[in-house]
Amino acid sequence: MMGDQARTAWLAWLARERRASANTLEAYGRDVAEFLGFLARHLGGEPDLAALGALRPADLRGFLAERAAQGDSTATRARRLAAVRGFLRYLTRHHGMAALPLGALRGPRPKPPIPRALSAEEARAVATEAGDAYATGRHERPAMQAARDVALFALLYGAGLRIAEALALNLGDAPLPGGEAALRVMGKGAKPRLVPVLPAVREAIAAYLRVRGPGAPGDPLFIGARGRRLDAAVAQRALRAFRRLANLPEHATPHALRHSFATHLLGGGADLRAIQELLGHASLSTTQRYTAVDAEALLATWRRAHPRAG
């Protein structure tokens, strides 16, 4: 069986046995055709099952390298590798081709997405107005929940916390006016860190506690309507509703407030190492993503302001 015949048989099997969609069949068929064309150029002719069964990891790496040189994105190359793997696995299981030693071959790792921050005005609106907007009109809510949302979103933006870190806080941890200079946060991997809390955030939390009601130091700081620890999905839903009311962008989420904290600090001249400590990142490379965000913001400003940018 020649390579193109094998490809046709594999696509028919995907459609019949795996119920693959038309889009998947088209993309995978194209990917394997590209791979077979690559092999034909390097082997001097269309490969048959024997040639395919003699492939090595270096052959697939060469194919991916050629595709990268021709402009394939990381995601496209990862898809191509998945298609070729599936094709070769099919030949091994259904056409007696020798199993290939491809287990150690790893696909290209996608770059982590650049965080999307809010503008300072947008972040400030979320941190100060979300509760007020919810407490008006048809979105009327109890005063406790409105004050809670302001306190929570102010804390996420003002201290750069992950939402899980903020919701894990207890009443005894609450940063209040005149209290401890820094808030102790338990981050990923049970790694504690200290973060400073702005006076405005402390005031927002104090205002929330005045309507929240009393409790023991070990009780959850942020609670839901039934008095239990607030669920992250509820907070996300609250911000989604405010986002619509305030006409904010779709990426206005609780986690975007943390991104905004880091991006705005960097734009104000803060040291990258200091931002790493404040965010609780184990690696500086994670924090360095924010330099790309800041560079994008600078470029956007240049395009708007420079007379020759157009």
TAHUSUL-V541833 format. One line per field, one symbol per residue. phi: phi as a letter, one per 40 degrees, with the letter a starting at -180 (. if undefined). A space follows every 10 residues. Layout:
phi = ???
This chain:
phi = .cdccccccc cccccccbfc cccccccccc cccccccccc cccgiccbcc cccbcbdccc cccccccccc hccdcccccc ccccdccccc cccbbgcccc cbcccbcccc ccccdbcccd cccccccbbd cccccbfccd bddccccccc ccccccccbg cccccccccb dccdcbdgcd cbccbcccgf ccabbcbcdc cccccccccc bchcacdccc cbbcccgcdc cdcccccccc ccdcccfccc ccbdccccdc dccccccchc cccccdcccg ccbcccccdc cccccccccc ccccbccbcc
